[in-house]
Amino acid sequence: MKNTAYRILIVFLLGAGLLSCSMEPEYYQGKDSSEAITDPISAQTALTGVYSMFGYYPFAGRDVIAVGDMATDLVTDLNLTTHLLSIYNYNITTTDAFLDEIWEYGYKVIDHASRVLAACDQLYATSNADDQAAFDEIMAQAYGLRAMAELYLVNLFALPYKVNGTVDNGSTLGIVATGTVINPGDKVSRNTVAGTYTQIKEDIKQALQHYTNIGGSSVDQYYMNEAALYALKARVALYEEDFKTAIESAQTALSLRAGHIITTTASDYRDMFTHITINSEDIFTVSKSLTDNLSANSIGTLYSTYGVSPAQDAIVKYFYPADYVEGSTPDIQDIRYPLLVEGGNATRDYAGGKYIGIPENLAVCNIPVFRLPEQYLIIAEANVRWDEGSLTDAQTALLEVARRNPAIQSIADLPSTASELMEFIKDERARELWMEGHRFTDLRRWGDIVTIRSFKPFDIAKFCYPIPSREINSGAGVVQTENWADALPVLE
């Protein structure tokens, strides 16, 4: 979007250069895409740069994921750092540094992916069959990353598309989503929310077509593989309340991934998040390695040393039995519970939960983007809310995840009415997707009035974050969301 993001820049996250919050990554080979991309090898190198930007801490490597929970009822902050504290306190301004870097890096992903796509498309027709196949796989991933970045941005900087079937915000302002390369000096404008979703769906369609050209993806869960694209399609359809497409896409994602849900022990569940290898539930994860030394910029550091942890009242609400008596010791068998409440050491109260880190480096952890449980939960919710859906199908899908609680062994242990089942699904999404950045979007699209800390009951569906002033003042043509501050929560 901004003029600083118009080149294909291959990003290398140099460990020595990332010890301070103020340090930027090192770049090299900053050539225009027409010069840099001449064959599949250089295209793959450029795509690696897009992945690096996507997974860097100002975007899906921390900020986007953390905001999705920090702005909700699921976490508490001991105020040990200023990292994302403005988000937690809803002390929001148009110059907020975290919103500014999310916007900047989101558009770096979009812009660089667009340039990879334009260069590959130009080379495709004159390439041999082997090179075309390589371009197909590269373009599929680039389309998918662009769509994912667009979805993250529109759900932070615009209103939810639909709110519980009663409010349609499609005609309100979304983000800049053109599907084309934007050059320095070009004038742009914000698409509508509906128009943004149309562009996201077109990107997914194009990505899947490129995988179809080569008979499916060969990349694993560290990359935007075919199953991940269907998982993305399912998430988008759920947000649009296109429940039929959501169910079909989630089922396809599950079939392509062919993984399995861990329902054995708390230790097994915890182990999924204490390694940087792919586990049986991953569909697409932001990959980290031992050489990544993000230190202060790690999401794991945020959820440990910096004092962010699950809110106790939320833990009680989502895990404690209905007849719990305050002061007693509840018998909670759910295998997810220990990860949220236990751990820590002499210098910190909380060890990081899903971002607890690995033994060799507590600041290193993979960050899940799509996992199997979300797909089962999408199938369950869509079936409950769709006029043609099946409550039995909803219960069957929900059971795959809810069995993490040993007290739930069959659909007979789940609610039987649509309204009760939907409330259970909402609670199950909180239990299962805690720390993965879904809560903010979920609360808004459900239209729930939420009680967050010391604020009055908050109609969160009416709130979206402002476009950063640096973008507004750039003169590119992006306008601010009118009256955005009027929807901020009010202190008691």
N, C-alpha and C positions, 0 to 999 in steps of 0.2 A: 504494500500500500504506500508507505512513505517512500520518499526518494532514496532514503538510505537502504531500502530493501529491494532494489531493482536488479541486483546482480546475482548470478548463481555463485554463492559463496559456500565453499566446502568447510564445514565446521569441525574442528577438532577440539574436544574439551580437555585441555591440558591440565592434568592434576595440579601441577605446581602453580598454575595461574588461577585456580578457583578456590583458594583458601580464604579469600575475603569476599564478603557480600558485594562489594563494589567492583570487583573484577569482571571483565567481559571475556568471552571466549576468544581464542585466537582464530583468525581467518587466513586462508591463503587461496591462491588460484582464483582471485576475484575477477573473473572475466565475464563478459556478456555471454548468455547462453549460446548464441549463434557461433561464438568462437570456441567456447569450452566443450560443447557437445558435438562430437563428430562421428561417434560410433557407439555401440552398446557399452563398451568399457567406460568411456567418459560419461555416458548417460547414467550408468550405475554409480559412478563416483558422485555425480551430482545428486542422485537420489539418496545416497548415504548422507549427504549434507542436509537434505530435507528431513530425514529421520532424526538427525542430530538436533535440528531446531525444534522439531516436534517434541522430543524428549528432554529438551533442556529445561532447567528449573523454572524459568519465567513462564513456561507453558505447561505441557502435560507432564513434565518431570517434577512438578511440585504445585505451582500456583493454581492452575485450573482445578486440579483434583482437591487441593486443600480448601479452596474457596467454597466448593460444593458442600462441605461439612461445616467449615468455620462460621458460615453465615446462618447456621441453623441451631436446632435444639440439641444436637447430638454431642457437642463438645463443650469443654470448658477451657479457659486459658488462664494460666497463673501469672500472665503478664511478665514473664521472665525475659522477653525480647519484644521488639516492635514488629517482628516479622508477622505480617497479616493481621496485626492487632486492630488496624482501622477497619478491616472487614468484620472481625469478631464484634467490635463495638458499634458497628454501623456508623462510624465517624467518617462518612464518605464525602469526598470532594472530587471535583473534576480533575484535580492534579494528583490523585492518589497514585503513588508509585507502583503499587502492585497491579492495579487495573491498567496502568499505562504499559507495563511490560507484557501483560497478557495480550493486550491489543497489538502491540508491536510484534511480538513473536508469533502470534496467531497469523498475522498478515505476512510475516516472513515465510511461514510454512505455505500459505496460500500462493504467494507470489512466486516463490521458488519452485513449487510444484507446477504452477502454470507454465513456467519457463521450460522446465523439463518436458512437459507435455507438448509444448509448441515445437521444441527442437526435435523431439522424437517423431512427432507427426510429420514434420518436414522431411525427415530422413527415411521414413518408413517405406514409401512407395518405390524408392530406388534401391532398397536393400535386398539382399538375398533372403531365402527362407529362414535360415538359422538366425540371422540378425533380426528379422521381423519377429520371430518368436521371442527373442531377448527383449526387443522393444515392447512387445505385448505385456510381458511380465512387469517391466519397469513402469509402463504407463498405467497398468492396473493398480499398482501400489501408489503411484503419484495421485491418481484420481481419488483413491481411498483416503489418503492423508489429507488432501485438500477438503474433501467432504467432512472428515472428522474435525478438522480445524474450524470449518464453517459452522458445524453444529455446536461446538463448544462456545464459539463467539456469540452466536445468535441467542443461546440460552443464558448468557450473562448480560449482554448489552441490549436485549430486546425483551418484550413481553412473551410469555408462553403462547404458542400457537393456539392451543385449545385449553380451556379450563373446565374440567369435569363435564364436558358435553354441553355446557350452558353458555360459555363465553367463547367467541371466536375472535382472536386478535390478529387474524391473518392480514388485515389491511393496514395494521400499524407498521411503523418503521422497523425494519430488521437491520441487517448489516450490508456492507458493500459486497455483493456476490455477483460477479459478472460472468464467470467461467472463461475469462480471457486474460491475457497479459495486460497489466496496467503499467504504462511507461511514465517516466518522470514528466511532470507537467500536464498529464492527462487530468481532465476534470471527471469526478466521479460523484455518485450519489448513493444513498442508502436504498437498497431494495426493500420491499415490504417483507414482513415475516413470511407470508405465504410464498412470495417470490424467492426468498432465501431458501426455503425448504424445497421448492421446485428445482433450484440449482443443485442443492445437495443430492436430491434423488437422481438428477441427471448425471452427476459425477459417479454415483454408485452404479447406475445403469451402464455407463461407459466402462467403468472398472470391471464389472462382471463380464461385459462383452469381450474385453481384452483377455480375460482368463478363459472364456469360452473358446476363443481363437486357438488356444494352445492346450485345450483339454483340461484346464484347471491349474491351480497354483502349485509350484514346487517348493515355495518358501515355507518356513516353519512359523511357530507362534511368536517369534521375535519381530515378525513383519506383518504387513497388512495382507494376509492370506485370504483365500476365497471364503473360508468360514467366517473370518472377521468382517468381511464385506456384508455377508448376510446378517451377521449380528448387528452391524451398524444399520442395515436396512430395517431390521426388526425394531431397533430403538427409535429410529426416526418415525416409523409407522405408528408405534405406540404413542409418541408425542403428538402425532397428528390425529390420533384416535381412529386410524385406519386399522381396525383390529384384525380383520381377515388377513391383510398383508403382514401384520406383526406376527401372527401365529405361524403362518406359512414360512416366513423368513427365519424365525427363531428355530423352527423344526429343521430347516435346511442347515442352519449353522451347526446345530447339535449333531446332525447326521454326518456332515463333512468333518467335524472335529473328532467325533468318535472317542470322546474321553469318558470320564466317569467322576461322579461326585464322591468326595470323601465323607463317610458317615460313621467312621469307626471310633477314634478316640480324640480327646482334646490335643494330645501330643501330635497326632497325625495332622490335625487341622493346622496347628501352629507351624508344623514343619513346612507347609506349603509356602509360608511367608518368610522363612528364614534361610532360603536358598536363592540363588540367582539362576538356577536351572529351570527349565519348563516343567510344570507339574500337570497332572491329569485334568485340571479344570481350566487351564489357560487357553484362551483363544487368540488373544493378542495382548502382549505385555510390553511396556517400555523397558528395554533391557539395560541393565547396568553391569559394570564389571569391576574387578578389584582395582583397576587402574583409575576408576572414576573417584576422585577425592573431592566431592562437593562440600563436605564439611558443613559449614553454616547454612548452605543452600540446599541441603538434603531434606526431603520430606520426612525422613526418619529423625533428623535432628529437631525438626519442628515438633514432632510428636513425642519427644523425649526431653532432651536437655532444655528446650525452649518452653516447656510447660503446657503444651496442648495435649489434652487427654479426653477420653469419653466423659460426658457429664453424668454425675452420679444419679440424678433424678431420671435421666433417660435410661440408664442401665436398669434402674428399678422398674420403670414403665415397661420396658421391652423384654426383660428377662425374669423378673421376680414373679412368683405365683400371685394370683388374684387375692388370695387370703393372707398375704404376707403381713406379719405384725412387725412394726418398726422395732429394731433392737434385737430381733431374733436372728438366727442363722438360717438363711433359706437353703433348701436342698435343690440346687440348680444343676441339672445334668447336661444341659445343652453344651455341646463340645466347643461352641464359639465363645462361650462366656469367659473362660479363663484368660483368653488372649486380650480381652478388653479390660480386665480388672486386676490381673496379677502382673508380677514382674517388677522391675525397678532395682535400684541399688542405693547406696548411701547418699548419693548426691542428687538423685532425682526420684520423683514419686512414680513415674510411669516409664515403661521401657520401650514404648513405640508401637505396640500392637502389630498390625499388619506391616508396619514399617520398622520393625524391631532391628533390622539389619542382619548381617551375617557375622559369624564369629570372628572372621578376619578383619572386618571393618563395619562398625555399627552404623556408619553413615551411608552404607551401600545397600540398596534393596531394589528389586524390580517393582514396577508400578503397574498393576493390572488395568487394562483398558476394557477388555471384554473377557468375561469368564462364563463358564457353563451355567452357574446358578442364575445369573441375570436372564438368560434365555428361557429357563424354566419359569421364572417369575413373570416374564413377559407373556408367555403362553397362558399362565394362570390368570393374570389380570385381564388380558384381552378376552379370554373366554367368559369371564364374569361380566365384563362391561359391554360386550357385543350382544346385540339382540339375537343373533343366531348362534351364540356361543353355547358351550356345554359346561354345566357345573361339574359334571363328572370329569371331563377333560381338564378343567381347571384344578380340581382336587388332585388328579393324578400327576399333573406337572408340579404342583405345589409340594406334593409329598416328597419329591426328589430332593428338595432343599430342606423342608421342615423336619425331615428325619435326622437332621443334625441334633435334634432334641430326641433322645431315646424314648421319651414318653409318647412320641408320635410314630406309630408303626404302620398305620393303614389309613385310608381315606375316611374310615369311620371315626378316626381321632381328630378330624378336621371339621370346621363348621359346615353346616349343610345348606344354609340359606345364602342367597347372593349377597345380601348386605353384610352379614357376619363374615362371610368368606372374603369379601373385599377388605374389610377392616383387618382381618388376619393377614392378608397379602401386604397391606401397607406396613403392618408391624414386622412382617417377615423381611420385607425389603430393608427396613431399618436394621434388623438383626444381621442380615447377611451382607449388605452392601456398605455397612459402616466403614468410613474412612476412604471409600472409593469415589467420592465426589458426586453421588447421585441425589443426595437429600434435597438440596436447594431446588433442583429442577422438579423432583417428585412433589414436594410440598406445593409448588406453584401450579403445576398442571392438575393436581387434585383439588385446588382451591381451598386447601385447609387453612383455617385460622390457627396460627401457631403461637404458642407462648415461648418466647426466647428470653431467658435470663431476666433482666429487670425491666423489660419492655412491656407495654400493654399488649393485649392480644393483637396479632399482626396479620393483616391480610396480605400475605407475601406474594400472592399471584399478581398484585398490582404494581409490584416493585421490579425495576431492572436497574442495572448499574449505568451510570452516565458514560457517554463517549468521552475518552480522555481529551482534555483541553488542547493538548499538543496536536492532536489530529484535527480538531475543530479549527485551530488557529493556523494550520498549515496552508489553508487556502485551496485545498484540493476539492472542496465542495461538500464535505460531510457535515451534516447539521446535527445539533444536539437533540436529544429526546426532550420534548417539552414537559415541563413540570415534573421531571423525574424525582426531585427532592420531596415533593408533596407526599410521595408514597413511602418515605422512610418511616421506620417504627418510632413510636413515641415512648419515652421513659415514663414509668409509673409515677 
